[in-house]
Amino acid sequence: MDALVIKNLNYSYPDGKAALSDVNLTVQEGSRVALIGENGSGKSTLLFHINGLLDGQGYIEVMGIRRAKKNMKAIRRSIGCLLNPIEYQFIMPDLANDIMISLPERLSDKEKYYAALQWLRKFNLERYASSSPLELSSGEMKKAALAGILAREPDLLLIDEPLNNLDRASSLEILELLASMNQTMLVATHRFIAAEKLATHVAVMKGGSITGYYSAKEALALKEVKELLI
């Protein structure tokens, strides 16, 4: 099954400058795709279209559901987003409550609290259950945000620069966590290690278009791909 299908997607900024130009991309379920390209190539703008924050002209289908106003609630239930800056990911004063709001309404408050603790335990963050997310390090905040996202049980993860502001040890920890997950992923990144350690495939963006789609092994052997990564 295709987790994500994009056909002939176009979008221009309010000033008329083209941001996306005839984007075509198909991501199979279970794939982890590194979306790479220079700054301004359209990576974040493309992620914003998939989760419905922007609405250009073209066709987008998520987990078999075509993007349309009447379908956006169902599509957003299927998508988990880890965007930048990471501080904006949190809306509650402490980690436990931030995860609780992602849990099914059928659960009681007590059940939600214990489920939130279980998610924090998976990421070795249980000791911060009563802490403000903003008291955590960048790496811990990203793990906490992932815990909240995964508590919603999404099918597709959209991740924008997951290794920003992380040292190598924290980067490897985040990549290991992501690689252990079953969700399909589209990960905008400029880091070679992300493509090497996480991606099954690589999509290249240039000038608002997808200009290449490769297996990760094939992509990382190409000079023009390696030049886009650090």
NORHUUR-V137578 format. One record per residue. RES is the residue in one small letter. SS is DSSP state (a for helix, b for strand, c for the rest). PSI is psi in whole degrees, -180 to 180 (none if undefined). Layout:
res;ss;psi
RES;SS;PSI
RES;SS;PSI
This chain:
res;ss;psi
m;c;145
d;b;123
a;b;-30
l;b;129
v;b;125
i;b;130
k;b;127
n;b;48
l;b;127
n;b;144
y;b;138
s;b;144
y;c;163
p;c;-27
d;c;1
g;c;-8
k;c;131
a;b;131
a;b;-39
l;b;136
s;b;104
d;b;53
v;b;129
n;b;127
l;b;134
t;b;126
v;b;120
q;b;149
e;c;134
g;c;-10
s;c;153
r;b;105
v;b;122
a;b;121
l;b;111
i;b;158
g;c;166
e;c;160
n;c;134
g;c;4
s;c;-13
g;c;8
k;a;-54
s;a;-38
t;a;-38
l;a;-43
l;a;-39
f;a;-31
h;a;-39
i;a;-39
n;c;4
g;c;7
l;c;-25
l;c;158
d;c;83
g;c;-172
q;b;129
g;b;-174
y;b;128
i;b;132
e;b;128
v;b;120
m;c;43
g;c;0
i;b;122
r;b;136
r;c;124
a;c;159
k;a;-42
k;a;-17
n;a;-3
m;a;-33
k;a;-44
a;a;-40
i;a;-44
r;a;-28
r;a;-26
s;a;-12
i;b;138
g;b;133
c;b;130
l;b;100
l;c;175
n;c;150
p;c;147
i;a;-27
e;a;-28
y;a;-6
q;a;-20
f;c;139
i;c;-10
m;c;160
p;c;-17
d;c;162
l;a;-43
a;a;-47
n;a;-32
d;a;-37
i;a;-35
m;a;-35
i;c;-14
s;c;-12
l;c;157
p;c;142
e;c;-23
r;c;-19
l;c;146
s;c;166
d;a;-39
k;a;-43
e;a;-40
k;a;-42
y;a;-46
y;a;-33
a;a;-39
a;a;-41
l;a;-37
q;a;-41
w;a;-42
l;a;-36
r;a;-37
k;a;-29
f;c;14
n;c;42
l;c;12
e;a;-33
r;a;-15
y;a;14
a;c;-38
s;c;5
s;c;154
s;c;137
p;a;-30
l;a;-6
e;a;-9
l;c;163
s;c;170
s;a;-43
g;a;-42
e;a;-38
m;a;-39
k;a;-39
k;a;-41
a;a;-41
a;a;-40
l;a;-40
a;a;-44
g;a;-40
i;a;-46
l;a;-24
a;a;-23
r;c;-8
e;c;55
p;c;160
d;c;-30
l;b;128
l;b;129
l;b;119
i;b;126
d;b;111
e;c;67
p;c;-18
l;c;6
n;c;133
n;c;21
l;c;144
d;c;176
r;a;-42
a;a;-45
s;a;-37
s;a;-46
l;a;-37
e;a;-45
i;a;-43
l;a;-39
e;a;-42
l;a;-47
l;a;-42
a;a;-21
s;c;-7
m;c;155
n;c;-12
q;c;150
t;b;142
m;b;142
l;b;113
v;b;108
a;b;124
t;c;155
h;c;12
r;c;128
f;a;-40
i;a;-31
a;a;-44
a;a;-37
e;a;-44
k;a;-22
l;c;-43
a;c;142
t;c;-26
h;b;163
v;b;129
a;b;132
v;b;130
m;b;140
k;b;128
g;c;32
g;c;8
s;b;154
i;b;116
t;b;-7
g;b;148
y;b;122
y;b;162
s;b;154
a;a;-42
k;a;-44
e;a;-43
a;a;-43
l;c;-4
a;c;-6
l;c;130
k;a;-43
e;a;-25
v;a;-47
k;a;-30
e;c;-18
l;c;-3
l;c;153
i;c;none
